[in-house]
Amino acid sequence: MSAAPSDSPADRRAWLLTLPEPERARWLEARLAERAELPAGQPFLAAPPLPDGAAIGTVVRRAVMEVLGLPVYPRELAAQPTLRCLARYLTRELAAPAGKPALAPATDLFAGGEWGWGEPPPPEGRQLPPAVFILSAPRSGSTLLRVMLEAHSALFAPPELNLLPFGRMGDRGRLLDRLGYTWMRRGLGSALSELEGLGAGAAEAALAALETENLPVSAVYRRLQRLAAPRLLVDKSPLYALDLAWLQRAETLFRGAKFIHLIRRPEAMMESFVRMRFHRLLGNHWRVWDEDAWALAEKVWTVANQQILAFLDEVEPARQRRLTFETLVTRPQAALAELCEFLSLPYETGLANPYAGERMTRGLRPGEIAIGDPNWLTRSRIEPDRLTAWRISPPPQPLGVSARQVAGRLGYQLTDANAEEP
């Protein structure tokens, strides 16, 4: 076996693809075992946390990132419980065809999906005080906006709460466990930790108690609002956009809620979605699905923005504002000043510097990133060059009619290469 390049994970991935699959798996198994300091055949998820409190899964994910530069998600680790299994799995994941074949444009956005969530129950109790919701497709910059808004003294903007789809916390917990979406608990855990001054173990115990007591989700929202007062609660959970009924619950649960529709051009969102392997984060429980990550990315972008537009069509204009990711990155002060005006708040100078201070961007356990952008802790500044990264790796398929219609309504002019003729 020739020596592996050592300068970058991208070079290692390219080198691995020159090897026969068995050699590739053996090399990767050895490197992961070395980095994670774990036996290759030992089930790692059953191991206790390390002395510093870090979960073994976090250590394994970090080892994969260091060796291959690829994010790996909890659902994947649960299905590949040893480093040997994980190395074989990643070997197959790497073995994509050379180059991206041209795909057929998406014609049926809901083909292949298996809805796993059911319908949300009616809310319990009286309406809650006003809140702010950031609505967007995944990989559209919502973590950046959330962290910016968290700097405002009058706002409490935790990581993704993922509460709207559910009626009661016990039901929520059981469904997250069944579908393999346990990561959807993390944002609420971070919010409880921040508001109540809890350490990791205590925050996790508080979250477990909410599920054991099967409290109404409305009571959990009310608790967050009470603890955060007089700050205004901001809920940034992109997956709300994949079901219109979930979005509509914001109107029934809260009185006078305000909505920020954050948009990003489709090609850029799709490139980010594929590069970050979000098809492996999501899985097939969302009505939209395709084993091809590019096709799924197009479906997610289109359906999410379709649902948001349909929802906001029924909300009075004074309670909604649209913001482009492109404006947020290139003119952050102007964009945030406009949002402050929309929220009837004075502008504060710290808003445009999202990498200053701790704003719930770290997970509860050492080395664990809070739910949101897996890349957040690798950056130290806003990077406008990310706006055009998609041109280096554009979608291989022309965008379908539905995607083009939504893009047109949002004001994006698509390139000819990415527009399917009707």
ABEGO torsion letter per residue (X at the ends): XBBBBAABAAAAAAAAAABBAAAAAAAAAAAAAAAAGBBAABBAAABBBBAAGBBAAAAAAAAAAAAAGBBBBAAAAAABABAAAAAAAAAAAAABBBEBBBBBBBABAABGBBBAAEBBBBBBEBBBBBBBBBBBBBGAGAAAAAAAAAABAABBBBBBAGAAABABAAAAAAAAAAAGAAAAAAAAAAAAAAAAGBBAAAAAAAAAAAAAAGBBAAAAAAAAAAAAOABBBBBBBAAAAABAAAAAAAAAABBGBBBBBBBBBAAAAAAAAAAAGAAAAAEBAAGBBBABAAAAAAAAAAAAAAAAAAAAAABBAAABBBBBAAAAAABAAAAAAAAAAAAGBBBBAAAABAABEBBGABBABBGBBBBEBAAAAABABBBAAAAAAAAABBBABBBBAAAAAAAAAAGBBBBAAABBBX
